[in-house]
Amino acid sequence: MTNKDQTTSKAQTPEQLETPEAIEGEIVPEEEGVEMQAEAEADVIEEMEAAEEAAETVEKVVTEAATAAEEAEGAGEPSPEMTALIEELKEARKAADEARDHALRAQAELQNFRRRKEREVAERIALANESLILELLPVLDDFERAFEAIPEEDREAHAAWIEGFELIYRKLQKILENQGLEAIDASGEFNPEVHEAVTMAPSDEVESGHIVQEYRKGYKLKDKVIRASLVSVAE
């Protein structure tokens, strides 16, 4: 029972390891926090292994002692001392089971903790990508407006220049598409989940509630709308 108490008093839960502040009691740089988190996880694993080993040792001793007590009990009426020893052995067996259960639960909690941290890291990376891509979208807008503003009479005379800029535009567009960027379709019926109506206008070309014109292209990043399309909707 002493081993169990010592193991339990030293055990740390994953919640205590979630931040560097919880480990050291103060704010530390991120790279140091990662290193301390790894060290703390190693400590928890070591303690779980020690708890498991202690539980196995106690279980072995208890089993041998219980067998000896049962043999002594079968030889005749057990003395009060033997009865007390049997009860103590039962308590020791219970303590060993609790220690093993504690080790298993700590291991499961650590695995959940690791999965949660991996998910948080992935979410932080996705958020960083989203912020960067949002800053690059106006560059795409500028390219598209520039191409639309080129006078027809200048297109042939400056075809090489225009082709070069179109190549840069397509290259940037391809890079963003590889990161999961997708343009939102701004045709057909108005969808408030991906479109933002800035005006309502009468139209003989489309039905009421359908998009008449797109003013600014919208985008999704891996199925998440990061910028809605600005459109005009038919009355």
C-alpha positions as CSV (number, residue, x, y, z in Angstrom):
1,M,0.0,0.0,0.0
2,T,3.0,2.3,0.6
3,N,4.1,1.8,-3.0
4,K,0.6,2.8,-4.2
5,D,0.5,5.9,-2.1
6,Q,4.0,7.0,-3.3
7,T,3.1,6.4,-6.9
8,T,-0.2,8.2,-6.7
9,S,1.4,11.3,-5.0
10,K,3.9,11.6,-7.8
11,A,1.5,11.1,-10.7
12,Q,0.8,14.0,-13.0
13,T,-2.2,14.2,-15.3
14,P,-2.0,15.4,-18.9
15,E,-3.9,18.5,-17.9
16,Q,-1.0,19.5,-15.7
17,L,1.3,19.2,-18.7
18,E,-0.7,21.3,-21.3
19,T,1.2,24.5,-20.9
20,P,4.8,25.3,-20.0
21,E,3.4,27.7,-17.3
22,A,1.8,24.7,-15.6
23,I,5.2,22.9,-15.5
24,E,7.4,25.7,-14.4
25,G,4.9,28.2,-13.0
26,E,6.1,31.0,-15.3
27,I,5.9,32.0,-19.0
28,V,8.7,30.7,-21.1
29,P,9.6,31.0,-24.8
30,E,7.7,28.6,-27.1
31,E,10.7,26.5,-28.1
32,E,11.6,26.0,-24.4
33,G,8.0,25.2,-23.7
34,V,8.0,22.4,-26.3
35,E,11.2,20.9,-24.8
36,M,9.8,21.0,-21.3
37,Q,6.5,19.5,-22.5
38,A,8.5,16.6,-24.0
39,E,10.4,16.1,-20.7
40,A,7.2,16.2,-18.7
41,E,5.6,13.6,-21.0
42,A,8.7,11.4,-20.5
43,D,8.3,11.8,-16.8
44,V,4.7,10.7,-16.9
45,I,5.6,7.7,-19.0
46,E,8.3,6.7,-16.6
47,E,5.9,7.0,-13.7
48,M,3.3,4.9,-15.5
49,E,5.9,2.2,-16.1
50,A,7.0,2.3,-12.5
51,A,3.3,2.0,-11.4
52,E,2.8,-0.9,-13.6
53,E,6.0,-2.6,-12.4
54,A,5.0,-1.9,-8.8
55,A,1.5,-3.3,-9.3
56,E,3.0,-6.5,-10.9
57,T,5.4,-6.9,-7.9
58,V,2.7,-6.4,-5.4
59,E,0.4,-8.8,-7.3
60,K,3.1,-11.5,-7.3
61,V,3.8,-11.1,-3.5
62,V,0.1,-11.0,-2.7
63,T,-0.6,-14.1,-4.7
64,E,2.2,-16.1,-3.1
65,A,1.2,-14.9,0.4
66,A,-2.5,-15.6,-0.2
67,T,-1.7,-19.1,-1.4
68,A,0.3,-19.7,1.8
69,A,-2.5,-18.3,3.9
70,E,-5.1,-20.5,2.2
71,E,-2.9,-23.6,2.8
72,A,-2.5,-22.6,6.4
73,E,-6.2,-22.0,6.7
74,G,-7.0,-25.4,5.3
75,A,-4.9,-27.1,8.0
76,G,-7.2,-25.9,10.7
77,E,-9.0,-23.1,12.3
78,P,-7.0,-19.9,11.5
79,S,-5.8,-17.9,14.4
80,P,-6.8,-14.2,14.8
81,E,-3.4,-13.2,13.6
82,M,-3.8,-15.4,10.4
83,T,-7.3,-14.0,9.9
84,A,-5.9,-10.4,10.1
85,L,-3.1,-11.3,7.7
86,I,-5.6,-12.7,5.2
87,E,-7.6,-9.5,5.4
88,E,-4.4,-7.4,4.9
89,L,-3.5,-9.5,1.9
90,K,-6.9,-8.9,0.4
91,E,-6.4,-5.1,0.9
92,A,-3.0,-5.4,-0.7
93,R,-4.4,-7.2,-3.7
94,K,-7.0,-4.4,-4.0
95,A,-4.3,-1.8,-3.8
96,A,-2.4,-3.6,-6.6
97,D,-5.4,-3.6,-8.8
98,E,-6.0,0.1,-8.2
99,A,-2.4,0.9,-9.0
100,R,-2.6,-1.0,-12.3
101,D,-5.9,0.7,-13.1
102,H,-4.3,4.1,-12.3
103,A,-1.4,3.3,-14.7
104,L,-3.8,2.3,-17.5
105,R,-6.0,5.4,-17.1
106,A,-2.9,7.6,-17.0
107,Q,-1.7,6.0,-20.2
108,A,-5.1,6.6,-21.9
109,E,-5.1,10.2,-20.7
110,L,-1.6,10.8,-22.1
111,Q,-2.7,9.4,-25.5
112,N,-5.7,11.7,-25.5
113,F,-3.5,14.6,-24.6
114,R,-1.1,13.8,-27.4
115,R,-4.0,13.6,-29.9
116,R,-5.4,16.9,-28.7
117,K,-2.0,18.6,-29.0
118,E,-1.5,17.2,-32.5
119,R,-4.9,18.6,-33.5
120,E,-4.1,22.0,-31.9
121,V,-0.9,22.1,-33.9
122,A,-2.7,21.3,-37.1
123,E,-5.3,24.0,-36.4
124,R,-2.6,26.6,-35.7
125,I,-0.9,25.7,-39.0
126,A,-4.3,26.0,-40.8
127,L,-5.0,29.3,-39.2
128,A,-1.5,30.6,-40.2
129,N,-2.1,29.5,-43.8
130,E,-5.5,31.2,-43.8
131,S,-4.1,34.5,-42.5
132,L,-1.4,34.5,-45.2
133,I,-3.7,33.6,-48.0
134,L,-6.2,36.3,-47.0
135,E,-3.4,38.8,-47.3
136,L,-2.6,37.5,-50.8
137,L,-6.1,37.6,-52.1
138,P,-6.0,41.3,-52.9
139,V,-2.9,40.6,-55.1
140,L,-5.1,38.2,-57.1
141,D,-7.8,40.9,-57.3
142,D,-5.3,43.4,-58.6
143,F,-4.0,41.1,-61.3
144,E,-7.6,40.4,-62.5
145,R,-8.5,44.1,-62.5
146,A,-5.3,44.9,-64.4
147,F,-6.0,42.3,-67.1
148,E,-9.6,43.6,-67.4
149,A,-8.4,47.2,-67.7
150,I,-6.0,46.6,-70.6
151,P,-7.3,48.4,-73.7
152,E,-8.0,46.2,-76.6
153,E,-5.8,48.2,-78.9
154,D,-2.8,47.6,-76.6
155,R,-3.2,43.8,-76.2
156,E,-1.5,42.9,-79.4
157,A,1.2,45.5,-79.1
158,H,2.1,44.4,-75.6
159,A,1.2,40.7,-75.9
160,A,4.6,39.5,-74.6
161,W,4.3,41.7,-71.5
162,I,0.7,40.6,-70.9
163,E,1.6,37.0,-71.3
164,G,4.4,37.3,-68.8
165,F,2.2,38.8,-66.2
166,E,-0.5,36.2,-66.8
167,L,2.2,33.6,-66.2
168,I,3.0,35.1,-62.9
169,Y,-0.7,35.3,-62.0
170,R,-1.3,31.7,-62.9
171,K,1.8,30.6,-60.9
172,L,0.5,32.4,-57.8
173,Q,-2.9,31.0,-58.3
174,K,-1.6,27.5,-58.6
175,I,0.4,27.8,-55.4
176,L,-2.7,28.9,-53.5
177,E,-4.8,26.2,-55.1
178,N,-2.2,23.6,-53.9
179,Q,-2.8,24.9,-50.4
180,G,-6.6,24.3,-50.7
181,L,-7.8,27.6,-52.1
182,E,-10.9,27.4,-54.3
183,A,-12.9,30.1,-56.0
184,I,-16.6,30.3,-55.2
185,D,-19.0,30.1,-58.1
186,A,-20.9,33.3,-58.4
187,S,-23.6,32.2,-60.9
188,G,-27.1,30.9,-60.4
189,E,-29.1,31.3,-57.3
190,F,-27.9,33.5,-54.4
191,N,-26.5,31.5,-51.5
192,P,-26.1,33.5,-48.3
193,E,-23.5,30.9,-47.0
194,V,-21.0,31.8,-49.8
195,H,-22.4,35.0,-51.3
196,E,-22.8,38.5,-49.9
197,A,-25.4,40.8,-51.6
198,V,-24.3,44.4,-51.9
199,T,-27.1,45.5,-54.2
200,M,-30.5,44.4,-55.5
201,A,-31.2,45.2,-59.1
202,P,-34.0,44.5,-61.6
203,S,-33.1,42.0,-64.3
204,D,-34.6,40.5,-67.4
205,E,-31.8,38.0,-67.9
206,V,-32.0,36.0,-64.6
207,E,-34.8,35.0,-62.2
208,S,-35.5,36.8,-59.0
209,G,-33.0,35.8,-56.2
210,H,-30.4,34.9,-58.8
211,I,-27.0,36.5,-59.1
212,V,-26.8,39.3,-61.7
213,Q,-23.1,40.4,-61.3
214,E,-20.1,39.6,-59.2
215,Y,-18.1,42.6,-57.8
216,R,-15.5,40.7,-55.9
217,K,-14.5,37.0,-56.2
218,G,-15.0,34.9,-53.1
219,Y,-12.9,32.0,-52.0
220,K,-13.0,28.8,-49.9
221,L,-10.0,27.3,-48.1
222,K,-10.5,23.5,-47.7
223,D,-14.3,23.9,-47.7
224,K,-14.2,26.8,-45.3
225,V,-15.4,30.2,-46.7
226,I,-12.7,32.7,-46.0
227,R,-14.1,35.4,-48.2
228,A,-17.6,35.6,-49.5
229,S,-18.4,36.7,-53.0
230,L,-19.7,40.3,-53.3
231,V,-22.6,40.1,-55.8
232,S,-25.6,41.9,-57.1
233,V,-28.9,40.0,-56.9
234,A,-32.0,40.2,-59.1
235,E,-35.1,41.6,-57.4
